[in-house]
Amino acid sequence: MISVPGAATPSEMAEAYSYGTDLVKLFPAGDLGIGYMKSVLAPLNHIPVMAVGGVDEGNLQDWLGAGASAVGARLVQEKWVSEGNYEALAALARNYVGRTRQTGQEEK
């Protein structure tokens, strides 16, 4: 098991990391923005950060390129589940993995 506490400010991120967390969840990443994460990680680039909230297949590469070690994205689409359209869910997951590979990030 790993620990992934959430944080929104540089102080919160540094404090979480000082307690030995494995990964700090930047939330809500989409509201804070990619530029915010870049600015925060400039002096704190030793802290592995997972961007969560506002990450989708259209901006996944931008988040990873800005320094996110991982992302949390909404894969499960309720409509597809209720319709039993599991192939659409699988295709979306494959798309995310493909975009991750394009940025040079390894699957974890």
C-alpha positions in Angstrom: 0.0 0.0 0.0 1.1 3.5 -0.6 0.1 6.8 0.9 -1.3 9.6 -1.3 -2.5 12.6 0.8 -4.1 15.5 -1.0 -2.6 19.0 -1.0 -3.3 22.3 -2.8 -0.5 24.5 -1.6 3.3 24.2 -1.7 3.4 24.2 2.1 0.9 21.3 2.3 2.8 19.4 -0.3 6.1 19.8 1.5 4.6 18.9 4.8 3.0 15.7 3.4 6.3 14.7 1.8 8.2 15.3 5.0 6.0 12.7 6.7 7.1 10.1 4.2 4.2 10.0 1.7 4.8 8.1 -1.5 3.0 10.6 -3.7 1.2 13.9 -3.1 -2.1 14.4 -4.8 -2.5 17.9 -6.2 -6.2 18.6 -6.0 -8.1 20.2 -7.6 -5.5 20.2 -10.3 -7.8 21.4 -13.0 -8.9 24.4 -11.1 -5.3 25.2 -10.0 -4.0 24.8 -13.5 -0.9 23.3 -15.2 1.0 26.6 -14.8 0.4 26.5 -11.0 1.8 22.9 -10.9 4.8 23.9 -12.9 5.5 26.9 -10.6 5.1 24.8 -7.5 7.3 22.0 -8.8 10.1 24.4 -9.8 11.5 24.4 -6.2 9.8 21.2 -5.1 10.7 18.9 -8.0 11.9 16.2 -5.6 8.2 15.7 -4.6 6.3 13.2 -6.7 3.0 14.7 -7.5 -0.2 13.2 -8.9 -2.5 15.7 -10.7 -6.2 14.8 -9.9 -9.3 16.6 -11.0 -9.6 18.2 -14.4 -7.3 15.7 -16.1 -8.7 14.1 -19.3 -7.5 12.5 -22.5 -7.1 15.9 -24.1 -4.7 17.3 -21.6 -3.1 14.2 -20.1 0.2 14.8 -21.9 0.3 18.5 -20.8 0.1 17.4 -17.1 2.8 14.8 -17.5 4.9 17.2 -19.5 4.6 19.8 -16.7 6.0 17.4 -14.2 3.2 15.2 -12.8 4.5 11.8 -11.8 1.0 10.4 -12.2 -2.5 11.5 -13.0 -5.9 10.7 -11.7 -8.4 10.8 -14.5 -12.1 9.8 -14.8 -12.1 6.6 -16.8 -15.5 5.3 -15.7 -18.3 6.8 -17.7 -21.6 6.1 -15.9 -23.6 6.0 -19.1 -21.3 3.4 -20.6 -21.6 1.2 -17.5 -25.4 1.4 -17.4 -25.5 0.5 -21.1 -23.0 -2.3 -20.6 -20.7 -0.6 -23.1 -17.5 -2.0 -21.6 -15.7 -1.9 -25.0 -16.0 1.9 -24.9 -14.5 1.9 -21.4 -11.7 -0.4 -22.5 -11.0 1.8 -25.5 -10.8 4.9 -23.3 -8.4 3.2 -21.0 -6.2 2.1 -24.0 -6.3 5.7 -25.2 -5.0 7.0 -21.8 -2.2 4.4 -21.8 -1.3 5.3 -25.4 -1.1 9.0 -24.5 1.0 8.1 -21.5 3.5 6.2 -23.6 3.7 9.2 -26.0 5.1 11.4 -23.2 7.7 8.8 -22.3 6.0 8.0 -18.9 6.1 4.3 -17.8 3.0 2.5 -16.8 2.8 1.9 -13.1 
